[in-house]
Amino acid sequence: MRNYIVYIGLLAFFVGCGGPSVDRSHSVVVIDAGHGGHDTGATEAGKQEKDLVLQITKKLYNEFRSEGYKVYMTRGSDRFLKLGQRTRIADKKDAMVFISIHANAIANRGRFNEVEGVETYYLQKTRDAKSQRIAARENASVLQGTDNLSKNVIIDSVLNGPKIIESHKLAIDVQKNMVKNLKSEYKAVKDGGVRPAPFYVLVGASRPSILVEVGYITNPKERQRLFTSDYQEEIVEGIVKGVGNYLDNRKREINI
């Protein structure tokens, strides 16, 4: 009878806490705030992408730490980093995942009100015009001075193998949880889905890597939301949940 009472007490404790916590102390994550310094990224109505993504990345850093992860940022201030600098730390710290945070934009002002959404990308060549356009915009700053032949050699060298497969899985988990989190608190959040694209910032890190476009800075409604702390927190919590799901699934797959 006594053992039964102890069992019920423990069960109630775990239910109240959402179940036993997962030890994340050996899980290393590297997060990258896109752009920085002279490279503002997308700009509209006095708002700059480099500032937005740094705000979100700092919140992401704190959330990962609160969940027990070891987490590192490529930049914690307004400074520009070259392509190699952004991914080198992921290998140096032996990160399990690399996540680059960006905000989207379009050039056609006539469509500012209609183009919106949260999107997650993984490294892959694609014929999709939208993905190519977005990748070209984000690649412009990090590939300064690199000729076309070198660009193709760089990306072709990593397009095969487990990194791409795992990056796709990571992107799916992050996108699903991010959108779920946002839709629980905000109406009409558009799920832009998971997309392949040749983002060069994802090439250098030899581990699962994704690029998250948290929304369109050119869309008035989305821009207003993106620069509020509550909206940023929902994005951040969704990303962290997604990474947790991916790592748990990965652990089950390799049976360790």
SULMOHU-V835914 format. One line per field, one symbol per residue. ss: DSSP state (2 for helix, 1 for strand, 0 for the rest). psi: psi as a letter, one per 40 degrees, with the letter a starting at -180 (. if undefined). A space follows every 10 residues. Layout:
ss->???
psi->???
This chain:
ss->0222222222 2222220000 0000000111 1110010010 0011001122 2222222222 2222220001 1110000000 0022222222 2200001111 1111000022 2000000111 1110000022 2222222222 2200000222 2222220000 0222222222 2222222222 2220000000 1111111002 2200000111 1111110002 2222220022 2222222222 2222222222 222200
psi->dddddddddd ddddddefih ihhedehhhh ihhiaibege aiihfeihdd dddddddddd ddddddeeih iiidheigih iiddddeddd ddefidihhh hiiiiidhde edddhiihih iihiiiehdd dddddddddd defhehiddd ddddddeeei iddddddddd dddddddddd dddddiifhh heahiiighd eeddhfihhi hhheiheehd ddddddeidd dddddddddd dddddddddd dddef.
